[in-house]
């Protein structure tokens, strides 16, 4: 896979550029609830984005998987963290809130296409947690933004009826919007 071949220095530059692009949205302000992920493997690094959000006063959250298959909520990003059954760090002993209460959710992805479809790691946790967006006709919050390297853009991806599209993706080269105007 192309993202696996990206050198560490290029990953760091991409992460700093993504933080700059996110900052340009002017969404990060005191009280903003922003969910992001703890990157594993070759996933896009989130450290620079988290630091930029903290500087602007945003409250940061990480996904937390529930006991039942496929349930996911979000807990404040604070120590201590523990590894869940998939080896992914998540907050422990914290209040959980649902995805609908987030202002902005940054999602990991394996690939994305020009229509805002996202290929994840196959667990479907985000799609299940965000199903409420498919039933809304007006307010569509939270804003769903993928973090990716440019090389992760693909040809049109196959979609399933339960897939939830991204509003935008941030890469090292900028923000790409998928049918939604700036917040």
Backbone as a ProteinNet text record, in pm:
[ID]
protein_1_A
[PRIMARY]
XXXXXXXXXXXXXXXXXXXXXXXXXXXXXXXXXXXXXXXXXXXXXXXXXXXXXXXXXXXXXXXXXXXXXXXXXXXXXXXXXXXXXXXXXXXXXXXXXXXXXXXXXXXXXXXXXXXXXXXXXXXXXXXXXXXXXXXXXXXXXXXXXXXXXXXXXXXXXXXXXXXXXXXXXXXXXXXXXXXXXXX
[TERTIARY]
84.1	0	89.1	45.3	125	153	57.6	81.1	188.9	207.1	309.2	449.3	465.8	595.7	632.9	546.1	574.2	677.6	791.2	896.5	848.7	909.7	872.4	876.3	978.3	989.1	872.2	829.9	715.6	584.4	574.3	455.6	444.4	558.1	560	522.7	578	543.4	395.2	342.5	200.6	112.1	150.7	72.5	71.1	184.2	192.2	107.5	113.9	32.5	-116.8	-156	-296.8	-344.5	-261.3	-298	-318.6	-234	-247.9	-378.9	-411.6	-536.3	-658	-654.2	-765.5	-781.7	-670.4	-673.7	-741.6	-726.3	-784.6	-937.7	-997	-1142.3	-1201.7	-1120.9	-1165.2	-1275.4	-1279.9	-1377.2	-1323.9	-1192.5	-1132.2	-1133.7	-1219.7	-1230.7	-1269.5	-1260.5	-1298.1	-1438.8	-1450.5	-1579.1	-1606.4	-1530.1	-1547.4	-1518.4	-1607.2	-1583.5	-1530.4	-1404.8	-1340.9	-1296.4	-1346.2	-1303.2	-1195.8	-1093.6	-990.6	-956.1	-857.6	-824.1	-677.3	-643.9	-504	-452.4	-362	-321	-245.5	-273.2	-201	-147.1	-41.5	14.9	49.9	-0.6	31.4	-70.4	-164.1	-266.1	-203.9	-276.2	-230.5	-208.8	-92.5	-64.8	-154.6	-196.8	-290	-227.9	-102.9	-40.5	-40.8	-4.7	-0.4	-140.4	-238.9	-377.2	-427.2	-396	-437.3	-373.5	-245.5	-176.8	-239.3	-271.3	-333.9	-471	-547.1	-680.2	-670.4	-575.1	-557.1	-521.4	-431.2	-392.5	-512.6	-609.1	-728	-840.3	-818.6	-915.9	-1021.5	-1004	-1099.9	-1086.4	-1196.9	-1196	-1178.9	-1082.8	-1049.2	-1105.1	-1151.5	-1211.5	-1152.4	-1148.2	-1107.8	-1224.4	-1232.7	-1337.3	-1313.3	-1422.8	-1417	-1521	-1475.3	-1566.3	-1640.1	-1767.1	-1849.2	-1839.4	-1909.8	-1909.1	-1982.2	-2091	-2167.1	-2095.5	-2109.8	-2042.4	-2084.4	-1986.6	-2011.9	-2053	-2062.4	-2100.3	-1976.2	-1989.3	-1877.2	-1930.4	-1860.8	-1889.5	-1754.7	-1752.5	-1628.7	-1602.8	-1474.7	-1432.6	-1324.1	-1316.3	-1216.8	-1077	-996.4	-857.4	-778.6	-750.2	-674.2	-616.5	-510.6	-453.8	-549.6	-558.9	-488.4	-564.5	-488.8	-545	-518.4	-602.3	-578.8	-599.2	-546.2	-564.8	-690.4	-773.5	-896	-864.9	-966.6	-946.5	-874.9	-869.2	-797.5	-658.5	-619.9	-489.3	-484.1	-599.3	-606.2	-623.4	-540.5	-556.3	-691.4	-754.1	-880.1	-886.6	-966.2	-977.7	-1043.8	-997.1	-1062.9	-1121.7	-1223.9	-1292.6	-1326.3	-1405.6	-1443	-1591.4	-1643.1	-1779	-1777.1	-1879.1	-1888.3	-1997.1	-1973	-2077.6	-2089.8	-2206.7	-2232.1	-2179.9	-2167.8	-2116.2	-2199.7	-2329.6	-2416.4	-2379.1	-2307.5	-2270.7	-2137	-2068.9	-1942.2	-1966	-1873.6	-1875.7	-1806	-1697.9	-1610.1	-1554.8	-1558.9	-1498.8	-1397	-1272.6	-1166.7	-1157.3	-1171	-1177.4	-1053.7	-1009	-901.8	-960	-875.9	-924.6	-810.8	-848.2	-753.7	-752.1	-871.1	-883.5	-1008.1	-1009.5	-1126.9	-1138.9	-1260.9	-1279.4	-1330.7	-1347.8	-1386.3	-1528.2	-1607.1	-1743.8	-1754.5	-1642.4	-1644.2	-1671.1	-1666.9	-1679.9	-1547.6	-1556.5	-1439.4	-1432.6	-1313.4	-1288	-1210.5	-1270.1	-1204.7	-1134.2	-1111.7	-1041.5	-1135.8	-1264.4	-1356.4	-1441.5	-1424.5	-1505	-1642.8	-1658.3	-1786.8	-1826.7	-1734.9	-1767.9	-1814.7	-1741.7	-1781.8	-1915.9	-1934.5	-2061.4	-2179.6	-2166.3	-2275.4	-2297.2	-2189.5	-2201.6	-2260.1	-2247	-2291.3	-2418.8	-2487.5	-2608.8	-2715.4	-2718.6	-2818.1	-2808.8	-2692.1	-2676.5	-2753.2	-2770.4	-2842.1	-2991.5	-3042.2	-3185.9	-3223.3	-3127.8	-3156.6	-3180.6	-3272.2	-3296.8	-3243.3	-3217.1	-3168.7	-3029.3	-3022.7	-2892.9	-2819.1	-2695.3	-2621.4	-2498.7	-2484.3	-2366.6	-2346.8	-2231.7	-2109.7	-2044.3	-1949	-1873.5	-1779.5	-1785	-1702.5	-1589.2	-1466.9	-1349.3	-1249.2	-1213.4	-1111.1	-973.5	-877.5	-737.1	-665.6	-596.4	-533.8	-415.6	-333.8	-228.1	-289	-235.6	-285.4	-290.2	-192.3	-184.6	-298.1	-379.2	-489.9	-617	-616.1	-733.5	-737.1	-856.4	-869.2	-976.7	-990.3	-1102	-1229.9	-1347.4	-1471.2	-1473.3	-1509.4	-1514.1	-1652.6	-1658.9	-1790.8	-1855.3	-1985.3	-2052.5	-2166	-2191.9	-2300.7	-2406.4	-2525.7	-2635.5	-2608.7	-2523.8	-2495.5	-2376.7	-2305.2	-2187.8	-2228.5	-2151.9	-2173.5	-2060.2	-2097.5	-1998.3	-1929.9	-1809.2	-1735.1	-1788.1	-1775.3	-1804.1	-1680.8	-1563.5	-1437.6	-1326	-1213	-1091.4	-978.9	-890.5	-772.8	-652.3	-574.1	-448	-337.1	-216.4	-104.3	-119.5	-196.9	-209.4	-332.3	-421.3	-534.5	-659.9	-771.5	-902.8	-984	-1043	-1133	-1272.7	-1367.8	-1505.6	-1588.9	-1684.6	-1772.3	-1917.5	-1956.5	-2095.8	-2147.3	-2061.2	-2103.9	-2020.5	-2081.9	-2009.7	-1931.7	-1846.1	-1767	-1856.8	-1818.1	-1897.8	-1885.3
-117.4	0	124.3	228.7	349.2	422.2	424.5	499	433.2	304.4	232.4	278.7	321.9	361.6	506.1	581.6	722.4	732.8	800.7	815.5	896	872.1	938.5	1090	1145.1	1291.1	1345.9	1274.7	1318.3	1307.8	1207.8	1193.6	1312.7	1350.7	1464	1592.5	1615.8	1735.9	1736.7	1620.9	1611	1642.5	1593.7	1617.7	1766	1833.4	1976.9	2054.7	2016	2082.1	2060.9	1941.3	1913.2	1999.7	2017	2102.4	2246.3	2292.9	2428.7	2441.4	2339.9	2342.5	2341.5	2258.1	2252.9	2387.1	2447.9	2579	2682.9	2670.5	2767.8	2763.7	2655.6	2645.4	2735.5	2775	2859.6	2793.5	2662.2	2587.8	2562.9	2563.2	2529.3	2651.5	2646.3	2755.2	2693.5	2771.6	2715.9	2656.8	2536.9	2469.5	2375	2385.7	2292.6	2151.5	2057.9	1917.1	1848.8	1812.5	1750.4	1608.8	1512.7	1373.8	1345	1275.7	1228.2	1086.8	1029.4	890.6	880.6	775.1	744.1	659.5	714.4	641.7	512.8	411.8	285.1	252.3	176.5	135.2	253.1	251.8	356.5	469.2	473.4	577.3	716.6	813.4	952.1	997.8	1056.9	1100.4	1215.9	1214.8	1315.7	1410.3	1391.5	1473.4	1622.6	1663.9	1806.9	1867.5	1791.9	1838.8	1855.2	1758	1765.2	1885.8	1911	2024.5	2157	2168	2290.4	2311.1	2204.4	2213.9	2255	2198.4	2234.6	2382.4	2430.6	2572.1	2664.2	2620	2701.5	2678.3	2592	2572.2	2466.5	2385.6	2279.2	2167.6	2099.7	1982	1859.6	1775	1660	1530.8	1445.6	1317.3	1207.4	1087.8	968.5	870.2	789.4	686.5	583.1	531.1	424.5	320.6	198.4	90.8	39.6	7.3	-45.5	-195.4	-250.6	-394.9	-468	-409.7	-474	-453.4	-548.5	-538.7	-412.5	-336.1	-222.1	-94.5	-92.8	32.2	117.4	245.7	336.7	469	521.9	654.4	725.2	841.9	918.4	960.7	953.2	994.8	1099.8	1188.9	1296.8	1239.5	1304.4	1263.9	1314.3	1224.2	1254.9	1124	1133.8	1012.7	963.2	839.5	729	674.3	617.1	546.9	398.6	317.2	172.7	121.7	5.8	-53.8	-139.9	-121	-201.1	-337.5	-414.8	-551.5	-556.1	-441.9	-435.4	-375.1	-342.1	-283.6	-133.3	-68.4	75.4	149.7	252.7	328.7	400.8	395.6	465.8	510.4	613.5	659.8	553.7	543.2	452.2	533.6	479.4	544	689.2	708.8	845.6	852.1	973.1	993.2	976.1	911.8	890.4	980	1029.8	1102.5	1045.7	1058.8	1005.5	1096.4	1041.2	1114.6	1237.3	1232.9	1345.9	1472.6	1459.5	1574.8	1634.9	1576.6	1630.5	1745.1	1838.4	1945	1896.9	1824.4	1780.9	1643.3	1552.3	1420	1398.9	1373.7	1340.1	1189	1133.6	988.7	934.2	816.2	748	680.3	652	582.3	513.2	413.9	342.4	409.3	450.2	516.5	603.4	702.9	786.5	814	847.9	879.9	1022.7	1065.3	1203.1	1237.8	1139.2	1164.2	1169.4	1149.1	1151	1016.7	911.7	777.4	738.8	664	628.8	478.6	426.4	286	283.9	222.8	212.6	78.4	38.2	-87.5	-207.6	-183.4	-295.7	-328.8	-260.6	-290.9	-226.6	-116.6	-49.2	30.8	52.2	122.4	265.1	338	476.4	479.8	393.3	392.9	367.7	275.1	248.4	366.6	425.4	538.2	662.1	671.6	791.1	769.5	659.2	631.1	739.3	809.3	914.6	1020.3	1039.7	1140.6	1103.4	976.5	932.8	960.9	975.4	996.1	1143.3	1231.9	1374.5	1442	1537.1	1610	1752.8	1804.7	1942.2	1942.9	1961.5	1968.2	1836.8	1844.5	1723.1	1704	1782.7	1773.9	1634.8	1605	1684.8	1682.1	1770.4	1771.9	1650.2	1570.8	1449.7	1475.6	1469.1	1501.2	1386.7	1330.7	1227.4	1289.9	1221.6	1261.1	1157.8	1205.1	1110.4	1173.9	1090.3	1135.3	1144.2	1232.2	1245.2	1110.8	1024.6	896.3	800.8	835.7	748.9	773.6	876.3	896.6	785.3	729.9	616	642	546.4	545.3	529.5	544.9	530.4	400.1	415.7	301.3	237.7	108.2	45.3	95.5	121.7	171.2	76.2	73.4	-7.5	87.4	38.8	124.3	185.9	125.8	175.4	271	289.3	376.6	522.4	593.7	735.7	811.3	904.4	980.6	1086.7	1121.4	1231.2	1364	1469	1604.2	1662.1	1619.3	1670.3	1573.6	1592.4	1521.2	1623.8	1610.6	1696.3	1610.3	1655.7	1590.6	1693.7	1652.7	1746	1861.9	1843	1949.5	2038	2006.8	2095.6	2023.3	2096.5	2043.8	2020.4	1904	1871.6	1854.7	1932.7	1929.2	1840.9	1771.8	1680.8	1724.2	1828	1868.3	1939.1	1990.4	2066.6	2192.6	2304	2429.7	2441.6	2539.7	2566.8	2590.2	2539.1	2563.2	2707.9
0	0	0	-69.2	-87.6	43.5	135.9	259.7	345.4	330.1	405.1	364.3	238.7	186.3	216.8	281.7	309.1	421	392.9	495.5	616.5	729.9	854.9	842.1	779.1	764.6	683.5	580.7	499.6	577.7	662	747.4	842.5	899.8	991.9	920.5	803.3	726	689.5	652.6	616.9	737.6	855	976.4	1012.1	998.1	1027.1	926.2	800.9	697.8	725.1	765	795.8	912	1013.2	1127	1080.2	990.1	935.9	856.8	777.4	700	792.4	895.8	990.9	1061.4	1098.4	1162.5	1074	942.6	850.5	851	899.3	906.3	1013.6	1107	1218.9	1301.2	1299.7	1381.2	1520.9	1533	1660.7	1751.2	1850.4	1946.5	2080.5	2187.5	2317.3	2313.5	2365	2369.7	2254.2	2145.4	2033.8	2083.9	2052	2086.1	1961	1965.3	1849.7	1884.2	1808	1824.4	1721.2	1762.8	1671.6	1712.9	1652.8	1679.6	1718	1789.7	1821	1705.2	1623.7	1503.6	1536	1456.5	1465.3	1327.4	1323.2	1194.1	1106.2	983.7	886.8	883.3	978	976.1	985.4	931.4	931.9	1076.2	1106.8	1244	1288	1414.3	1465.4	1568	1602.3	1707.3	1678.3	1558	1524.2	1524.8	1477.2	1476.3	1620.6	1705.5	1846.1	1914.7	1889.1	1950.4	1905	1776.4	1725	1789.2	1803.9	1864.4	2011.2	2083	2224.7	2238.5	2151.6	2156.8	2137.2	2059.5	2031.8	2133.9	2231	2336.7	2310.6	2207.1	2177.8	2281.6	2307	2394.4	2305.3	2337.6	2254.3	2312.4	2220.8	2256.8	2169.7	2225.2	2150.9	2148	2041.2	2038.4	2147.4	2196.5	2296.3	2257.8	2239.2	2200.9	2323.5	2303.8	2412.7	2420	2515.7	2533.7	2422.9	2373.6	2266.1	2133.1	2042.8	1913.4	1840.2	1801	1715.4	1783.3	1916.7	1980.8	2004.5	1977.8	1995.4	2048.8	2147.6	2200.1	2209.8	2273.9	2281.9	2424.3	2465.8	2598.8	2587.1	2686.2	2684.4	2672.5	2591.6	2572.9	2693	2779.9	2900.1	2951.1	3030.1	3086.7	3194.2	3223.5	3158.7	3037.4	2947.7	2832.9	2852	2790.3	2791.7	2649.8	2622.4	2489.4	2490.6	2388.4	2379.5	2318.8	2288.7	2238.1	2103.5	2032.6	1904.5	1920.2	2043	2068.9	2045.2	2032.7	2006.1	2138.3	2163.7	2288.3	2293.8	2410.7	2432.6	2578.6	2607.2	2745.6	2833.6	2955.5	3048.7	3162.5	3223.9	3336.4	3306.9	3205.5	3169.6	3135.9	3140.4	3092.9	2942	2889.6	2745.2	2689.2	2568.2	2498.3	2357	2300.5	2167.9	2057.5	1940.3	1824.1	1791.5	1816.4	1783.8	1859.8	1970.3	2052.2	2013.2	1916.8	1870.1	1771.7	1766	1666.6	1539.7	1559	1450.4	1485.3	1388.7	1408.3	1296.9	1335.1	1240.3	1234.3	1114.3	1097.4	1027.1	1069.8	998	874.6	778.3	659.9	587.3	510.5	425.1	288.1	240.8	110.6	111.5	20.4	0.2	-148.8	-192.1	-333.3	-350	-472.4	-503.4	-458.9	-418.3	-371.5	-219.3	-149.9	-4.3	58.8	-20.3	36.8	99.7	208.3	287.6	304.3	288.7	319.4	449.6	552.5	682.4	694.9	817.5	842.9	844.3	823.4	809.4	929.2	1041	1158.9	1157.8	1085.3	1076.3	1199.4	1292	1416.3	1390	1306.1	1276.7	1204.1	1105.4	1031.8	1124.8	1218.6	1312.8	1406.9	1456.4	1549.6	1482.3	1350	1277	1196	1214.6	1137.1	1151.8	1263.8	1282.6	1173.2	1115.5	1009.2	883.3	858.2	737.5	747.6	869.8	890.6	903.6	908.1	925.6	791.9	790.2	666	672.9	790.9	803.9	865.7	996.7	1063.2	1045.3	998	966.9	1054.9	1160.5	1245	1300.9	1346.8	1343.6	1204.8	1184.6	1060.2	1059.9	954.1	942.5	844.6	894.2	813.8	823.8	709.6	706.3	708.1	769.2	763.2	678.9	574.3	481.3	410.7	353.5	263.7	123.3	41.3	-95.9	-168.3	-143.8	-215.2	-179.3	-79	-39.3	-119.1	-206.1	-290.4	-393.6	-413.9	-504	-608.5	-696.5	-791	-708.3	-768.7	-690.2	-609.8	-483.3	-392.2	-394.1	-371.4	-358.3	-229.3	-233.8	-114.2	-76	52	106.4	162.1	183.2	228.9	365.8	447.5	581.8	586.7	476.3	475.1	495.2	575.5	600	531.9	443.8	367.1	451.9	410	470.5	417.7	497.4	450.6	381.2	427.5	372.7	407.7	343.3	380.4	382.1	479.8	487.7	457.2	359.9	324.5	337.9	307.9	314.9	216.1	110.6	10.3	29.7	123.3	146.8	192.3	184.4	224.7	99	88.4	-22.9	34.3	-17.4	29.5	-61.4	-2.2	-76.8	-61.5	-132.8	-134.9	-12.9	69.7	186.8	192.6	221.1	226	354.9	359.7	478.6	599.2	715.4	836.1	881.2
[MASK]
+++++++++++++++++++++++++++++++++++++++++++++++++++++++++++++++++++++++++++++++++++++++++++++++++++++++++++++++++++++++++++++++++++++++++++++++++++++++++++++++++++++++++++++++++++++++

